[in-house]
Structures are given as C-alpha cells and as structure tokens.
Amino acid sequence: MTDASALTSALDALTVIRGRKLKGRVEEVLKTATTEDFNTFACAELQLEMAGIPGGRHSGFSRRSGGREPWYPRGTEMCNERQISILSLEELSVVAGRMELPELKAGWIGGNLALSGLPNLSLIPPRTRLVFAGGAVIRVDGDNAPCRFAGQSIAQHFPEREGLDLLFPQVAKRLRGLVGFVERSGVIRAGEEVTAHIPEQWLYQPD
C-alpha cells in the first residue's frame, strides 16, 4: 500500500498537461453499403445513433472480441468502443507517401469520418470528445492499430504492387486514426466544424 508521504511526493512531481480545445473540419463522411462491407463510401450525411451508424458494419452496443483483445477468448461479448472510425487527411497523405502510392482514400480502410485541421489526430488521447457543429458527439476510445486486413484492401487498388498488405501495418502505426463511440446522437455532414475537447493528461508511473 502506498503511504501518504509517497503519494504526496508522486502528486508533487506530477506534470499535468492542461486540457484544451482544437478546431477541425469534416472533409468527408462515409458508410458501408452493407454490413458485410469493409470499404466505406462517401454519402451526403452520416446519421449517428447511440448504437453507432444504423446498418453499419460496426454498429451495436456490444461486439465480439477478436485478435485485438488477447485477454478474452475470441468471440467473447464485450462493450463496443469501436463504433466509428475517424481518419485524418493529413495522416493519410503521409502514409501514402511512405507506401509510395499516389493516394490513400479513407474509404479503402473503412473510415467513417475524414477530418482535417486536427494535428496528429491519431495521437489524440482517450476520453477526448469530438463535438460536431450539428450536435453529434463522439467519445474517443483510442488509436486504431493498422492491420494486414486493411493493407489487403489497399492492395486491391494497386494490383501491380506486391507486398502492400504487409507494408501498411509497418508504416501506418500511430497514423491510422482513431476509434470511438457515440456519446450523443445526431447528423454529421461534410464541411461542418468539429471541436476536439481534449482532457487533462499526465503520465502514469507507479514506480
């Protein structure tokens, strides 16, 4: 058990980064054509309900665990914190450059929102609230780890290139955007403003 003096010393040494607000812009909204699709397609507006995008591949209050959750047996029902995939146009451009591709579209890797103007989007911390001008709010769970499955989707657009499926997870780490869940339902449209309400942050070091 931590004694009072050790706790006080830890708190005194703690460096706290203040919360802040950052403005960005919604450049594209996308959804799947069917629940079986991985690719997403641009649409006029994105309707968000508390369970996510109606009819979407990742909608629902719960989901089944997979390879990202090795602490559960595969297929365990768990909370769905991955309702929405959020990407950065700036980061997509960086990844395309690293892969020596002319472009990398958000829909190729299952994005639902393509944003601009939020620096280092994939590094935005958990608990951040993305508040959209139309009233919808998404709570950030964390960054989305790049995988070979997304790389295979990219490779389909460049059949003349080999190895893109493996290259994507190698070069897109911490550049693959965020996943989050709906905190407040609403409609999001391309062109509207989004405000990232970033909470206080500190580095947890128990030793």
WOLINHU-V210161 format. One line per field, one symbol per residue. ss: DSSP state (H for helix, E for strand, - for the rest). A space follows every 50 residues. Layout:
# WOLINHU-V210161
ss=???
This chain:
# WOLINHU-V210161
ss=---HHHHHHHHHH---E--EEEEEEEEEEEE---------EE---EEEE- -EE--------EEE------------EEE----EEEEEHHHHHHHHHH-- -----HHHH---EEEE----HHH-----EEEE----EEEEEEE----HHH HHHHH--------HHHHHHHH------EEEEEEE-EEE----EEEEEE-- E------
